[in-house]
Amino acid sequence: MSKVIVGMSGGVDSAVTAFLLKEAGYEVTGITLRSWVGSDGTESRCCEIDDARRVARKLDIPYYAFNCFSDFSEHVTGPFIRSYINGQTPNPCILCNRYVKWERMLYWAKVLKADFVATGHYSSVVKLPNGRYSVKKALHQEKDQSYMLYRLTQEQLAATIMPLGNMTKQEVREIAAKSGIPVASKRDSQEICFVPDGNYAGYILENADSPVPGEGWFVDEDGNRLGTHKGIIHYTVGQRKGLGLAVGHPVYVKKICPDTNEVVVADDQALYSRTVICEDICFMGIPDMTEGEKMECAVKVRYHHQPQSAVIEKTDDDRISVMFRDPVRAPAPGQSAVFYDEDGCVIGGGVIRESYS
C-alpha cells in the first residue's frame, strides 16, 4: 500500500482528492499548510483548518497542520508587494505552488515516510515519451489550473498525484455529497488567499516595508497629461474601471511606468501585441532550448486566456520571445506566459517583461 500526503485547504476539491485516493487503496494522510493569518485572525482560504479537520475526521484519516508563515512571506507576499510597487501584476499562486506548497508537502512527506503528495488541482501529471514529467490541461477547460503549475520541478512532479484532471466541478461536488463530506457545497474561493476582500492596494499600503508610489499623472501615448492617478499600485494593464478619467471615449491602461510614476492610457485597439518577451524561464516538458531555437506551440498570457498559436524563440540564456499568429490583448508585465504542446501538456513558461505590436 502506497502512502500519500494530501494537501487539504478545507475546500471540496482537496477533500474529494483525499476520498478518491483512500477509495483507490492508498494510505492517506491529510495536511494543511498554514501560510497566512490576517491581523483580525482570519485564516487564508487555502488553509482553513477547521473544515480540513472535519473532512479528515469524516474520512477517518490522520491529519496535521503545519505553519509555513516565513516561507510564504519570503516567496509570496514579499514578491507580490514588490511587483506592484514596480508597476507589474504578479501571479502569487504560481510562486506559492513552486516554493511553498510543494516544497513543504514534500518535506513532510519525507518526515512522515510517504511515497507521494497529492492536491485537488484540476490538471494531470503525465510522463512524456521523452521521459520528462509535465502537467496536462484539465479535460474540462473551464476549471483547468495547469497555468498555475508551470514552475514545478521534475522532482516535484515525479512525486505528485492529481486525481481531478478529468473531472468537472459538478462531478466533484456530487461525489462529496454522496459520501457525506461536510464541505460538499462550500463555495469556491475567487480571491487571492491573503487579500480576502480583494483590496490589493490596501494590503500593499498596510504591509509594504518600503515607500509606495503616490499620486502621479495619467498620460496618453504621446505623453499628454490627462489627469491624476491614485498611485500605480491601483492599476494593471488592460484595466478600464476605476480610472476616473473623462476623455470622451473609453480608455484602458496600456502601460505602467514606475520610473516616472505615470500610467499610460489608450483605446482598446492599442492594447494588442504580437510579440511578448519573457524572462525567468522554466522548462517542464523539455529540458531546455538552445539559443536561436524556435518552436511552434500554444501560449497563454494569463490564467483565463484561451491559448493562442505562437512561435517561441530562445533569444539568450533566460529570455524567450513569443511571436503570436494573431495579436493578444493586454499581456501584462509580471504575469506569466505558459507554453503548451499539441496535447495540452506544459512545455514551460516565463514571466512577461514587455510586449509590442
N, C-alpha and C positions, 0 to 999 in steps of 0.2 A: 504494500500500500504506500503510495507516494504521499508525502506531506506537503501542504501548500498553505502559504500565508496569504490571506485575502485582506487587501486594504479596504476598510469599511468606513465610509463617510457618514453613515447614518441615513443614507438615501436608499431608494428602492433598487437601483442598478447594482450596487455592491452587495446588497442583501441577497438578491437573486443569484448573483455570481457565487456567493458562498453556498447557497442552497443547491445550485446545479452541480457544483463540484463535490459536495458531500453526497449527493444522489449518484454521482458517477464513481464513487468509491474512494475519493481522496480523504485523507485525514486533514481536516480543515481547522485552521486557527485564524481567528479574526483579530486584526489590529487597527487601531486608529492613531494617526499621527497628529498630535495637537500642534498646529502650526501657528495659530494666531488667536488672540483673545482681545476684544475691544476694551477701551477704557471703562465701559459700563459692564464688563463681564460677558459680553456677547461672544459666543463661540463662532468661529468660521463655519460656513455652510459645508466645508469639506471635512469637518471634524466634530460633528455633533454627537458627543459621546453617549448621551442618554439613549438616543434612538439606536445607535450601533450596539450598545449593550443589550437593549431589549431584543434586537434581532438575534444576537448571539445566544441569548437565553432560549429563545424560541427554537433555534436550530440545534441547541444543545452542543455548542462548540466552545472551546476555550477562547477567551477574549482578553486583550490587553490594550491599554492606551499609553502611548509614549510621547513625551514632549520633544519637539524639534524647533523651538522658537528661534534659537540663534541661527540655525541653518536657513530658516525661512526669511529672517531679516537680511542675512548676508546675500542670499541668492535671488530673492523675490522682491520684497518690499523696498529694499535699498535701491536696486537697479530700476525698479518701477518709478520711484520718485525722481531719480537722476535722469531717466529718459524723458519724462515730461518736462523737466526743467531745461533740457537740451532740445526741446521742440520736437520730440519724437512721440510715437504712440506704441508703447510696448505690448508684448504678449506675456504677462506674468505666468500664466498656466504652463506655457512651454518650458520656462525655466524651472518652475516648481516640479514638473514631471521629471525632468532630467536630473536636477541637482538635489532635490529634497525627497519627493515621494519614492522614486526607485532606489536612490542611494540608501535611504533609511529602511525601506522594506527589505532590501537585500541584506542589509546589515542584520536586521532582526531575524530574517530567515536563517542566516548563518548561526546566530546565537541559539535559536530555537530548533536548529537542525532540520530545517525544511528544505525540500528539493526545489520548490517553485514559489513564485509570488503571482498573485492574480488581482485583476482590477475589473471594474464594471464599465470600462470604456467600450464604446461602440466601434470596434475595429478588430482586426485579427492579426496575430503574429504568424507569419509564414516563412518557410525556408525555401529560398530560391534555388534554381538549378545551379547557380554559381557557388552555392554553399553558404551564402550570406543570409542573415535574417532580415526581414523587412516587416513593416506594418502595412496591412492591406485595408483599403477603404471598406467601410461597412456596406453590407448588401443594400441597406436602405439609406440612401444618401442624406435624407433629412436629419439623421442623427449621427452621421459619420464624424468621428473625432480623431482621425488619423493625422490631420493637420497639426494638432497639439502634441503629437508624439514623435515628430521627426528627428528630435535631437537624442533620442535614446540610443545607447551604445549596443554593439553586438553582444557584449557580455550580459547586459540587462535584458535584451530581447530573448536570448537563449534560455533564460530562467523565468520567462513570463508566459502566463496563460490569460487570454481574454475571451471568455466564452460567449459574449453577447454580439459578436461581429455580424452574425447572420439573423439577428432578431430585431423586431420592431419594438418600440416603447410599449405599445399596447400589449404585445405578447409578454413582455417582461412584467407589466402590471398584472396581467391575468394569472401568470404563474405565482406571483406574490400573493394575490388574493386567494387563489385556490389552496395555497399552502399555509394560509393563516399568518403570513409575515406582516407584522404590525405597521410597516411603513408603505403598504401597497398603494395607497392613494396620496402619499406625500408629494407635494408639488416640487417640480424641478427648480433648481437654483439658476437664475438667469444672470446674476450679477457676479462681479469679481468677489471672491470669498472674503477678502479683507476690507472691501468697501461695500457693505451690505445695503447702504442707502443710495449707491450709485453716484455719490458726490466725490468724484476723483480729486477735483481741485481742493475741496475742503480737507480731504485726507492728506494731500501733499502739504498744504499750508500748516496743518497740525503736526506733521511728522518729519518735515524736512530738517536736516541738520546743516543746511547751507542756505544762503539767500535765495528767495524765489522771485523771479522777474515780475515786476508790477505792470502797471498800465503802459501801453505803447500805442503805435499807430496801425490802423488798418490802411493798407495801400493797394492800389491796383497794379496791374502788371507793368505799368510804366513808372511806378513809384509815386504816383499822386496820392496824397493823403485823403482818406475818405471819412475818417472818424477815429475815435479812441476805443481800443480793446481793453478788456479787464486784466489781461496777463496771459502769456502764451500757454500756460498750463490748462487753460479753459477750452482749448481748441484742438481739433485734429483735422487732417487733410480730408476733404470731402464734406465737411460739416456745413449745413445751411442754417439750422435752427439756432437761435440764441445769439446771433451776431449783432442784432440791434442796429443794422445799417439800413438806411432808406436811400437807395440809389436809383429807384425807378424800375428795377428789374431784379430777378433772383440772382444772388451771388453766393459762392461757396468758397471755403478755404482751399486755396491751391497750394500754399507753401507757408511754413512757419520758419522764421529767421531769428534764431536766438541771439546771433551776434548783434543785430540791430534792434531786437525786440519788436519786430514788425510781423504782421500777419497779412500775407498776400491773398487777395480775393479775386475771383474771376467768374465768368459764366460757366455753365456746366460743361460745354464742349472743351474748354481749356483744361479740364481735369484728366483727359485721356492721354495715356502714354503708350508708346510702342516698345520702349526699351526700359528695363528696370535693372539696376545694378545692386547686387547683393554681396555682403561680406559676412565674415564669421560663419563660414560654410561647414556644414556637417553632411557627410555622406552616409547612407544606410544600405541601400540595395546594391551599391557598387562600392569598391574600396576607395576610389578616387578618380579624378580625371587629370589628364596631362595638360599643361599649358597650351592653349590653342585648339584643344579638342572641342568638338561640337557634338550635340546630341539632341535629337527631337524628343519631346515629351509633352506632358500637360502640366500646367503650373497654376497654383492657387496663390493669390496675393493677400488673402485674408480668410478668416475662418469660414464665413458664409459666401465665399466666392466660388462660382462654378469653374472648375479647372478649364483653362483655355490652352489651345495648341501654341507651342513656342519652340524655339531653338535656344538651348543654353550653351554658353561657351565659357570655359575657364580662361580668364584673362591674366591671372597671376596666382600666386600661392594660395590666397584666401579671398578671391573675388571671382564672381560669376556674372556674366552679362546675360540677361534673359531678353530675347527678341521675340515678341508676340506676333502671331499672324495677323490678329486684329487688336487694335489698341484696347487697353484695360483701363477702367475708371478708378481714379483716386488711389493708386498704390501709395501707402503712407510710410515714410521713414520710421523705422522701429518695428514695424510689422514684419512678418516672415513671408517669404515666397517658398512654397514647397513644391518639389518636382515629383511627378508620378509617371510610371511606365504605362504601357498599354493595358496592363491587367489591373491597374489601380493600386499598385504597390509603390511605396515611397522610395524614390531614388536618393533623395536628400533634400537639402534646403539651406536657406541662409537668411540673414536679416537685411531688409531693404534699406539702402542708404540714400539712393536718389533715383530719379526717373526722368525721362524726357521723350518727346514725341519724335 
